[in-house]
Amino acid sequence: MFNTEKQRMRIMAILFLGLSINAYAAEDKVKSVTETDIQVEQQASTELMLAGHMDEEQLKQQFTEIREKGLDLSKDYKWEFRFTAKMMSSLEDFAQYAHSLGFWPVALESDVSGDNYWLYIQKTYQYTEEDFVNEVTQLFKMAEYAKLSTFDGFSIDKPDDTTAQK
């Protein structure tokens, strides 16, 4: 293909020059990002796109409504949260993220066509309003990161306090 060693060396030099130019251009592009660009990106990343998510005020309102229904929130309850995604793997990833907050997956279902999947995660816990708002907000951010479609709500139940009989 190449007749002489000199031609091969020239081709190699041109290839290395091309790679160097691309690397230099990429470095320049990174340096050209301004502080304003970073601020705009940070603002966009704080705005959740997860359908069904609630903001801090809505979460506080939900907690107040729970308390007003007469639940004794000084006790542990089973808190179950439901999420939807188009891909099962997204829900599986999210379940691992949520486990870092003490949640356990209790169900993973799909519709007949396999176009939608639902994940139910559960945690037995005694929430304060602040804990509830912070942790559910964190769940929403994790769900957004995992590219889930929707937050479908939550439910509360008394924990299973029966003991195993011998």
One Martini backbone bead per residue (centre of mass of N, CA, C, O) as a GRO file, in nm:
protein
  166
    1MET     BB    1   0.063   0.060  -0.026
    2PHE     BB    2   0.331   0.158   0.082
    3ASN     BB    3   0.640   0.220  -0.051
    4THR     BB    4   0.750   0.375   0.200
    5GLU     BB    5   0.860   0.474   0.501
    6LYS     BB    6   0.813   0.776   0.453
    7GLN     BB    7   0.506   0.760   0.396
    8ARG     BB    8   0.421   0.639   0.666
    9MET     BB    9   0.527   0.872   0.839
   10ARG     BB   10   0.346   1.091   0.716
   11ILE     BB   11   0.075   0.964   0.788
   12MET     BB   12   0.122   0.953   1.093
   13ALA     BB   13   0.161   1.258   1.129
   14ILE     BB   14  -0.119   1.341   1.028
   15LEU     BB   15  -0.284   1.185   1.236
   16PHE     BB   16  -0.162   1.320   1.490
   17LEU     BB   17  -0.241   1.607   1.409
   18GLY     BB   18  -0.545   1.559   1.402
   19LEU     BB   19  -0.574   1.474   1.698
   20SER     BB   20  -0.456   1.732   1.823
   21ILE     BB   21  -0.663   1.928   1.710
   22ASN     BB   22  -0.913   1.799   1.840
   23ALA     BB   23  -0.817   1.826   2.133
   24TYR     BB   24  -0.783   2.134   2.130
   25ALA     BB   25  -1.077   2.203   2.052
   26ALA     BB   26  -1.208   2.069   2.298
   27GLU     BB   27  -1.065   2.243   2.510
   28ASP     BB   28  -1.174   2.516   2.411
   29LYS     BB   29  -1.473   2.448   2.452
   30VAL     BB   30  -1.457   2.410   2.758
   31LYS     BB   31  -1.339   2.702   2.818
   32SER     BB   32  -1.600   2.860   2.683
   33VAL     BB   33  -1.753   2.815   2.928
   34THR     BB   34  -1.964   2.988   3.113
   35GLU     BB   35  -2.107   3.088   3.401
   36THR     BB   36  -2.391   3.114   3.280
   37ASP     BB   37  -2.417   2.829   3.170
   38ILE     BB   38  -2.402   2.692   3.445
   39GLN     BB   39  -2.648   2.830   3.575
   40VAL     BB   40  -2.857   2.734   3.369
   41GLU     BB   41  -2.809   2.431   3.416
   42GLN     BB   42  -2.877   2.429   3.720
   43GLN     BB   43  -3.167   2.530   3.691
   44ALA     BB   44  -3.265   2.299   3.507
   45SER     BB   45  -3.188   2.064   3.712
   46THR     BB   46  -3.404   2.164   3.940
   47GLU     BB   47  -3.617   2.101   3.727
   48LEU     BB   48  -3.865   1.891   3.715
   49MET     BB   49  -3.999   1.637   3.471
   50LEU     BB   50  -4.165   1.465   3.646
   51ALA     BB   51  -4.452   1.329   3.639
   52GLY     BB   52  -4.634   1.409   3.942
   53HIS     BB   53  -4.476   1.584   4.093
   54MET     BB   54  -4.382   1.755   4.396
   55ASP     BB   55  -4.355   2.016   4.576
   56GLU     BB   56  -4.295   2.138   4.880
   57GLU     BB   57  -4.585   2.244   4.934
   58GLN     BB   58  -4.737   1.986   4.851
   59LEU     BB   59  -4.602   1.801   5.060
   60LYS     BB   60  -4.695   1.956   5.310
   61GLN     BB   61  -4.997   1.924   5.250
   62GLN     BB   62  -5.004   1.617   5.257
   63PHE     BB   63  -4.907   1.589   5.551
   64THR     BB   64  -5.137   1.748   5.678
   65GLU     BB   65  -5.368   1.565   5.575
   66ILE     BB   66  -5.275   1.314   5.723
   67ARG     BB   67  -5.292   1.431   6.008
   68GLU     BB   68  -5.604   1.520   5.984
   69LYS     BB   69  -5.701   1.205   5.961
   70GLY     BB   70  -5.563   1.079   6.245
   71LEU     BB   71  -5.278   1.006   6.228
   72ASP     BB   72  -5.014   0.863   6.413
   73LEU     BB   73  -4.695   1.001   6.346
   74SER     BB   74  -4.541   0.854   6.604
   75LYS     BB   75  -4.552   0.615   6.408
   76ASP     BB   76  -4.517   0.352   6.222
   77TYR     BB   77  -4.521   0.324   5.860
   78LYS     BB   78  -4.627   0.226   5.547
   79TRP     BB   79  -4.457   0.346   5.263
   80GLU     BB   80  -4.590   0.391   4.931
   81PHE     BB   81  -4.440   0.409   4.606
   82ARG     BB   82  -4.521   0.516   4.263
   83PHE     BB   83  -4.390   0.412   3.939
   84THR     BB   84  -4.316   0.500   3.591
   85ALA     BB   85  -4.214   0.320   3.284
   86LYS     BB   86  -4.091   0.209   2.967
   87MET     BB   87  -3.848   0.075   3.131
   88MET     BB   88  -3.742  -0.164   3.341
   89SER     BB   89  -3.444  -0.075   3.393
   90SER     BB   90  -3.515   0.197   3.522
   91LEU     BB   91  -3.656   0.074   3.772
   92GLU     BB   92  -3.421  -0.095   3.871
   93ASP     BB   93  -3.231   0.140   3.920
   94PHE     BB   94  -3.414   0.299   4.110
   95ALA     BB   95  -3.436   0.083   4.332
   96GLN     BB   96  -3.139   0.116   4.412
   97TYR     BB   97  -3.149   0.409   4.493
   98ALA     BB   98  -3.382   0.381   4.705
   99HIS     BB   99  -3.229   0.186   4.894
  100SER     BB  100  -3.042   0.414   5.014
  101LEU     BB  101  -3.326   0.509   5.178
  102GLY     BB  102  -3.481   0.220   5.261
  103PHE     BB  103  -3.606   0.095   5.014
  104TRP     BB  104  -3.839  -0.150   4.883
  105PRO     BB  105  -3.924  -0.368   4.657
  106VAL     BB  106  -4.268  -0.506   4.593
  107ALA     BB  107  -4.322  -0.423   4.278
  108LEU     BB  108  -4.327  -0.546   3.927
  109GLU     BB  109  -4.502  -0.424   3.648
  110SER     BB  110  -4.710  -0.491   3.356
  111ASP     BB  111  -4.846  -0.469   3.079
  112VAL     BB  112  -4.943  -0.664   2.822
  113SER     BB  113  -4.750  -0.512   2.604
  114GLY     BB  114  -4.487  -0.376   2.754
  115ASP     BB  115  -4.505  -0.040   2.765
  116ASN     BB  116  -4.552  -0.061   3.083
  117TYR     BB  117  -4.419   0.022   3.412
  118TRP     BB  118  -4.430  -0.078   3.763
  119LEU     BB  119  -4.330   0.063   4.082
  120TYR     BB  120  -4.299  -0.058   4.419
  121ILE     BB  121  -4.219   0.114   4.713
  122GLN     BB  122  -4.094   0.052   5.056
  123LYS     BB  123  -4.141   0.199   5.395
  124THR     BB  124  -4.066   0.185   5.735
  125TYR     BB  125  -4.178   0.486   5.906
  126GLN     BB  126  -4.111   0.801   6.093
  127TYR     BB  127  -4.235   1.092   5.994
  128THR     BB  128  -4.160   1.403   5.931
  129GLU     BB  129  -4.207   1.667   5.749
  130GLU     BB  130  -3.911   1.711   5.671
  131ASP     BB  131  -3.845   1.421   5.591
  132PHE     BB  132  -4.059   1.389   5.375
  133VAL     BB  133  -3.974   1.616   5.186
  134ASN     BB  134  -3.678   1.534   5.144
  135GLU     BB  135  -3.716   1.235   5.051
  136VAL     BB  136  -3.918   1.276   4.817
  137THR     BB  137  -3.742   1.468   4.659
  138GLN     BB  138  -3.517   1.263   4.620
  139LEU     BB  139  -3.685   1.061   4.463
  140PHE     BB  140  -3.746   1.246   4.225
  141LYS     BB  141  -3.451   1.284   4.139
  142MET     BB  142  -3.394   0.986   4.091
  143ALA     BB  143  -3.618   0.946   3.879
  144GLU     BB  144  -3.505   1.144   3.680
  145TYR     BB  145  -3.229   1.008   3.643
  146ALA     BB  146  -3.379   0.726   3.553
  147LYS     BB  147  -3.612   0.803   3.350
  148LEU     BB  148  -3.890   0.840   3.447
  149SER     BB  149  -4.224   0.918   3.392
  150THR     BB  150  -4.385   0.868   3.680
  151PHE     BB  151  -4.574   0.975   3.953
  152ASP     BB  152  -4.847   0.785   4.122
  153GLY     BB  153  -4.794   0.788   4.428
  154PHE     BB  154  -4.927   0.722   4.764
  155SER     BB  155  -4.920   0.516   5.065
  156ILE     BB  156  -5.072   0.415   5.384
  157ASP     BB  157  -4.977   0.180   5.643
  158LYS     BB  158  -4.983  -0.047   5.864
  159PRO     BB  159  -4.780  -0.230   6.018
  160ASP     BB  160  -4.656  -0.543   6.061
  161ASP     BB  161  -4.705  -0.677   6.407
  162THR     BB  162  -4.666  -0.959   6.365
  163THR     BB  163  -4.561  -1.262   6.491
  164ALA     BB  164  -4.395  -1.534   6.478
  165GLN     BB  165  -4.487  -1.861   6.511
  166LYS     BB  166  -4.380  -2.173   6.668
   0.00000   0.00000   0.00000
